């Protein structure tokens, strides 16, 4: 393909994406409305619409009566044209969903990761987990009744440092992995493109698609659970850094020389505010005879600590409050740095309720700069496993609906949106299958 034909192909692909996104975000729309909003000519919109209808991504949904002239035919997104799979990967458990193009769940299933997949054996354990994910994906797709040919790809949400451009897990504190290629072997097993993303980033994209972040140009998602993480939407766009890791809020130093974090450094926010740190502090308090409401034989969980606080144990209340205050310090840093419209706090840790959240809110107010954050709305939500898995699915959807000018993860672009004309092979920058796609 010569340079002129490449330019024509790319221009057409960009315009197809533009029309599809207008219909998705603002439909039903008439062809005339699409032309007005896009700046494209009526003839161009007519041709592009016909191609999108033929490919099944757009369908006509009736007419709108007008006082004069021919009633316009309205166009809407066909959300059932294609589907995606999202998987939340956790030590001991997996959650998968199949969604349509609107991120609506059509099938859901849970499974487990192998019991032995909890150490630091990066040579064998990833294969066990990949196999478990592959089996779950095949099962949840079969349950949905969706044909594999109608799948755009699989999104994986994994805690840790993830290189989304190569599909590589750079570091997983929970699995003990370093520099493990997850996307390529899973793609080979499934015959599908695979998108790997940090789980908090996945949740952030979900918030942008269907959650509290929808319609906001700038918001930050902070999660507290086993760790502490953050995801960012700035100027209406998800911010993924250079694609090789971003949002490690838990590893910002808040107490220089403080307790040793799992990352090896001292005084990280994660070692002060996470559920892991909180449970460790409570366990130590029981051993010292300070937390008398609980015995050493009792299983220490966030809920048992909350119960002790509710029953009046001052040590339990103090531990929860300290954790909340440190989290509020981290939130204050975000507000002072970015001044977002919205700050969403989510994750298992919010289930501690007011014992933790009230001190968090107070610390946020104490630590934000007076001139910043007054307009920032704080939302606390408990994101369930299905929401996290939908987030992983939204990673695939987000990539699919991007303009071809901005795609960079994978070659998973359906023919109607990104294929070169006349069957000419296309070349993309990267395929998570580890191949140069042409």
Secondary structure, DSSP 8 states (H G I E B T S, - for coil): --HHHHHHHHHHHHHHHHHHHHHHHH-SEEHHHHHHHH---HHHHHHHHHHHHHHTSEEEEEEE--SSS--EEEEEE-TTS-EEEEEEEETTEEEEEEE-TT--EEEEEEE---TTTTSS-TTTHHHHHHHHHHHHHHHHHHHHT--GGGEEEEEEEESSEEETTTTEEEEETTTTEEEEE-HHHHHHHHTS-EEEEEHHHHHHHHHHHHSTTTT-SSEEEEEESSSEEEEEEETTEEE-TTSS----GGGSBSSTT-SB-TTS-BSBHHHHHSHHHHHHHHHHHHHTT--TTS-TTS---HHHHHHHHHTT-HHHHHHHHHHHHHHHHHHHHHHHHH--SEEEEESGGGGGTHHHHHHHHHHHHHHS-TTSSTT-EEEE----HHHHHHHHHHHHHHHHHS-TTT--S-----HHHH--GGG-----S--TTSS---
